[in-house]
Amino acid sequence: MELHQNHYNEAVRFFKSADHLIYVTLPVVKDIKLITTALDNICLALFHGMDAVLEYERYFRRVLPLANNFDLRLDVFKKRVVGRYGFASQDAEFIAEIKTLMDEKKEASMEFTKSGKFIMCSGDYRIKTLSVEEIKKYLSTTKNFLIKVNKLIK
């Protein structure tokens, strides 16, 4: 199996895991902290989806081999892929937004839940909240992105 197909399969696996966490597990368990795990899976699904496209481009020798550096890969995705196969600049912006959100989560000095929302506080007291509705929107956008990836590599 080709490398781009492997990345796509991993992306779908992570997406299904996030979807199951939000729509099946969360209503049963009612633990808001599960949305961070779903966010991790969404992030990994997007990364693998982007890597599937980049490896597809590399397979046909349209791009050179890339280092395992997220910023470099996103930059190549923006410059070489966006606008070419039906991907919009919003797709690249969404991937960057999720990556930024994950970085904020890792750097948060304090995390807690309140009123059905997950709240992250940074060292300089900036507050970022995540709700189930936001995660559902992220899932929808990720699904649309993976549909575009599937159309390209099939």
C-alpha positions in Angstrom: 0.0 0.0 0.0 1.3 3.5 -0.9 2.4 5.9 1.9 -0.3 8.4 1.0 -3.0 5.7 1.4 -1.5 4.7 4.8 -1.7 8.4 6.0 -5.3 8.6 4.8 -6.3 5.4 6.6 -4.7 6.8 9.8 -6.6 10.1 9.4 -9.9 8.2 9.0 -9.1 6.1 12.1 -8.4 9.2 14.2 -11.5 10.9 12.9 -13.7 8.0 13.7 -12.2 7.9 17.2 -12.9 11.6 17.8 -16.4 11.2 16.4 -17.2 8.2 18.6 -15.9 10.1 21.7 -18.1 13.1 21.1 -21.3 11.5 19.8 -21.4 8.2 21.7 -19.0 8.2 24.7 -19.5 11.7 26.0 -23.3 11.5 26.4 -22.9 8.3 28.4 -20.0 9.3 30.6 -20.7 13.0 30.8 -17.1 13.9 31.4 -16.2 17.1 29.6 -12.5 16.4 29.8 -13.1 13.9 26.9 -13.3 16.8 24.5 -9.5 17.3 24.9 -9.0 13.7 23.8 -11.4 14.3 20.9 -9.4 17.4 20.0 -6.2 15.4 20.0 -7.7 12.9 17.6 -9.1 15.7 15.3 -5.6 17.3 15.3 -4.0 13.9 14.3 -6.6 13.3 11.7 -5.9 16.7 10.1 -2.1 16.1 10.2 -2.4 12.7 8.6 -4.8 14.0 6.0 -2.4 16.8 5.1 0.4 14.3 5.0 -1.6 12.1 2.7 -1.9 14.9 0.2 1.7 15.8 0.5 2.8 12.2 0.1 0.5 11.9 -2.9 2.2 15.0 -4.4 5.6 13.5 -3.6 4.6 10.1 -5.2 4.1 11.9 -8.5 7.3 14.0 -7.9 5.5 17.3 -7.7 7.2 18.1 -4.4 10.5 17.1 -2.9 10.7 15.0 0.3 9.9 17.0 3.3 11.3 17.1 6.8 9.0 16.1 9.7 8.4 19.7 10.6 4.8 20.9 10.9 5.4 24.5 9.8 7.3 23.5 6.7 4.7 20.9 5.7 1.8 23.4 6.2 3.7 26.0 4.2 4.2 23.6 1.3 0.5 22.6 1.6 -0.6 26.2 1.4 1.7 27.0 -1.6 1.4 23.8 -3.6 -1.9 22.2 -2.9 -4.4 25.0 -1.9 -6.4 26.0 -4.9 -5.1 23.0 -7.0 -7.4 20.1 -6.0 -10.4 21.8 -4.5 -8.7 22.7 -1.2 -9.4 26.2 0.0 -7.2 28.5 2.0 -9.7 28.0 4.8 -8.5 24.3 5.0 -4.9 25.4 5.7 -6.1 28.0 8.1 -8.2 25.5 10.0 -5.3 23.1 10.3 -3.1 26.0 11.6 -5.9 27.0 14.1 -6.2 23.5 15.5 -2.4 23.2 15.8 -2.4 26.6 17.7 -5.2 25.3 20.0 -3.2 22.1 20.7 -0.1 24.2 21.5 -2.1 26.4 23.9 -3.5 23.2 25.6 0.0 21.8 26.1 1.3 25.1 27.5 -1.7 25.8 29.7 -0.7 26.1 33.4 -4.2 25.2 34.6 -7.2 23.3 33.1 -10.7 22.8 34.5 -14.3 22.3 33.6 -17.1 24.6 34.4 -20.7 24.8 33.0 -20.1 22.1 30.4 -17.0 23.8 29.0 -13.4 23.0 29.2 -11.3 26.0 30.3 -7.5 26.4 29.8 -5.6 29.2 31.5 -2.1 30.1 30.3 0.7 31.4 32.4 -0.2 35.0 31.7 -3.9 34.3 32.6 -5.2 34.2 29.1 -8.3 32.0 29.1 -9.5 29.8 26.2 -12.7 27.8 26.5 -13.8 24.7 24.5 -17.3 23.5 24.3 -18.9 20.4 22.8 -20.5 22.5 20.1 -17.1 23.8 19.0 -15.7 20.3 18.9 -18.7 19.2 16.8 -18.0 22.0 14.3 -14.4 21.0 14.2 -15.5 17.4 13.5 -17.7 18.6 10.6 -14.9 20.7 9.1 -12.5 17.8 9.5 -14.9 15.4 7.8 -15.2 17.8 4.8 -11.4 18.0 4.6 -11.0 14.3 4.6 -13.6 13.9 1.9 -11.5 16.2 -0.3 -8.4 14.2 0.6 -10.2 11.0 -0.3 -11.3 12.4 -3.7 -7.8 13.3 -4.5 -6.0 10.1 -3.6 -8.5 7.6 -4.9 
